[in-house]
């Protein structure tokens, strides 16, 4: 249960060393690495990347698709949620082949982004690249990228003017969910 083991596996997976990651997961006997077991997200990714598709599909089903009912219940039961929660649901919908549901969840992630902006656009979109050819996906991507670009320009202008008070007020507002768009 060491966090060091998870860091090692995450690093191996990102470096494309899937066989090594898979060997460590299997040797550890641990059932949950970044997702519902056995082996979770890293194992599913490693299997898929190594071309072991039947096992990968089963791992994906177990790690992600099985989470859909509990995610839906948690997300839609009450109130607003941060964008990450919606794109995780979009990811699971995409894996389950529920494209319209994935796009709906992605749209909610984009809406939530305006109250709690993400630092990186890939945080919303990377998980659902299977939807990339959908016109609605491209529109949503453009909205977030434009907004992130606007935010970056605003921060650069405040820094250039040495307007530290405005910079911190803007950062505090974004953190508190009070983010407003420039016009």
matplotlib code that plots the C-alpha trace (Angstrom):
import matplotlib.pyplot as plt

x = [0.0, 3.0, 2.4, 6.0, 4.8, 1.9, 4.4, 6.7, 3.9, 2.6, 6.1, 6.6, 3.2, 3.9, 7.3, 5.7, 7.2, 4.0, 5.4, 7.4, 4.4, 2.2, 4.8, 5.0, 1.2, 0.9, 3.7, 2.2, -1.2, -2.7, -6.1, -6.5, -4.0, -6.0, -9.3, -11.5, -9.5, -8.0, -5.0, -7.2, -6.4, -2.6, -3.2, -6.0, -3.7, -0.7, -2.8, -4.3, -0.9, 0.7, -2.1, -3.7, -7.1, -9.5, -8.0, -7.7, -11.4, -12.2, -10.0, -11.5, -15.0, -14.0, -12.0, -14.2, -17.4, -18.7, -18.3, -21.0, -24.0, -22.3, -20.8, -24.2, -25.8, -23.1, -23.0, -26.6, -28.0, -27.3, -25.5, -22.5, -19.4, -15.9, -15.1, -12.9, -15.8, -17.7, -14.9, -14.2, -17.8, -17.4, -14.4, -16.3, -19.2, -16.8, -15.3, -18.8, -19.6, -22.2, -21.1, -24.0, -23.8, -20.1, -20.6, -23.3, -20.9, -18.2, -20.5, -21.2, -17.4, -17.0, -19.9, -18.2, -14.9, -16.3, -16.8, -13.5, -11.1, -8.7, -5.0, -4.6, -7.1, -6.2, -7.7, -11.1, -10.4, -7.6, -9.8, -12.4, -10.4, -12.6, -15.1, -12.8, -14.5, -17.8, -18.6, -19.9, -16.6, -14.6, -16.9, -16.5, -12.7, -12.6, -14.6, -12.2, -9.0, -10.2, -11.1, -7.7, -6.0, -8.0, -7.1, -3.4, -3.4, -5.2, -2.6, 0.2, -1.2, -1.6, 1.9, 3.2, 1.5, 2.7, -0.9, -0.3, -3.6, -5.7, -3.7, -4.3, -8.0, -8.4, -6.7, -8.8, -12.0, -11.2, -10.4, -13.7, -15.7, -16.4, -14.6, -16.0, -15.1, -13.6, -15.8]
y = [0.0, 2.3, 5.5, 5.0, 1.9, 3.9, 6.6, 4.1, 2.5, 5.8, 6.8, 3.5, 3.7, 7.3, 6.3, 3.5, 0.7, -1.2, -4.7, -3.6, -1.9, -4.9, -7.3, -5.1, -4.9, -8.7, -9.3, -6.8, -8.4, -5.0, -4.5, -0.8, 1.6, 4.7, 3.0, 0.2, -3.1, -5.5, -3.4, -0.5, 2.1, 1.4, -2.3, -1.6, 0.9, -1.5, -4.4, -2.4, -0.9, -4.4, -5.5, -7.9, -6.6, -9.2, -8.8, -5.0, -4.8, -6.8, -4.6, -1.4, -2.8, -3.5, -0.4, 2.2, 1.2, -0.4, 3.0, 4.7, 4.0, 5.3, 8.3, 9.2, 9.0, 11.1, 13.7, 14.3, 13.8, 17.4, 20.6, 21.6, 19.5, 20.4, 19.8, 16.8, 14.8, 15.3, 14.4, 11.3, 10.3, 11.3, 9.0, 6.1, 6.8, 6.9, 3.6, 2.1, 3.3, 5.7, 8.6, 11.0, 10.5, 11.1, 14.4, 15.5, 14.9, 16.7, 19.6, 19.7, 19.6, 22.7, 24.5, 23.6, 24.9, 28.5, 28.2, 26.4, 26.8, 23.9, 24.6, 22.4, 21.8, 18.1, 17.6, 17.8, 16.4, 13.9, 11.2, 11.2, 11.4, 8.8, 11.5, 13.8, 13.6, 14.8, 18.4, 19.0, 17.8, 20.3, 23.1, 22.3, 22.0, 25.4, 27.1, 25.8, 26.5, 30.1, 30.7, 29.3, 31.6, 34.6, 33.7, 33.5, 36.8, 38.5, 37.1, 38.2, 41.7, 42.0, 40.8, 43.2, 46.1, 44.7, 44.7, 42.2, 43.0, 42.3, 39.1, 37.7, 38.9, 37.0, 33.9, 34.0, 34.5, 31.5, 29.4, 30.3, 29.5, 33.1, 33.1, 35.5, 35.7, 38.7, 40.4]
z = [0.0, -0.4, -2.3, -3.7, -5.6, -7.2, -8.2, -9.7, -11.7, -12.9, -14.0, -15.8, -17.6, -18.7, -20.0, -22.0, -20.0, -19.8, -19.4, -16.3, -14.9, -15.5, -13.9, -10.8, -10.5, -10.8, -8.3, -5.8, -5.7, -5.1, -6.8, -7.2, -8.9, -9.8, -10.3, -9.1, -9.0, -9.9, -10.9, -11.9, -14.5, -14.9, -15.4, -18.0, -19.8, -19.8, -21.1, -23.9, -24.8, -25.0, -27.3, -24.8, -25.8, -24.3, -20.8, -21.3, -22.1, -19.0, -16.9, -18.4, -17.7, -14.1, -13.4, -15.1, -16.7, -13.5, -11.8, -14.0, -11.8, -8.6, -10.4, -11.8, -8.4, -6.8, -9.5, -10.1, -6.6, -5.4, -6.4, -8.5, -9.0, -10.3, -13.9, -13.1, -11.8, -15.0, -17.3, -15.3, -16.0, -19.7, -19.8, -18.5, -20.8, -23.8, -22.7, -22.5, -26.0, -24.7, -27.0, -26.4, -22.7, -22.9, -24.8, -22.3, -19.4, -21.3, -21.8, -18.0, -17.4, -19.7, -17.9, -14.5, -15.9, -15.8, -12.1, -11.4, -14.3, -15.0, -15.4, -18.5, -21.3, -21.5, -18.1, -19.7, -23.2, -23.1, -21.6, -24.4, -27.6, -29.1, -29.5, -31.4, -34.7, -33.2, -34.1, -30.5, -29.0, -31.2, -30.2, -26.5, -26.9, -28.6, -25.8, -23.1, -25.0, -25.8, -22.1, -20.9, -23.4, -22.2, -18.6, -19.4, -21.2, -18.3, -15.8, -18.1, -18.3, -14.5, -14.0, -16.6, -14.8, -11.5, -10.4, -7.6, -5.8, -8.9, -9.6, -6.1, -6.2, -9.5, -8.2, -5.0, -7.1, -9.3, -6.3, -4.6, -7.8, -8.6, -11.9, -14.5, -18.2, -19.8, -22.4]

ax = plt.figure().add_subplot(projection="3d")
ax.plot(x, y, z, "-o")
ax.set_aspect("equal")
plt.show()
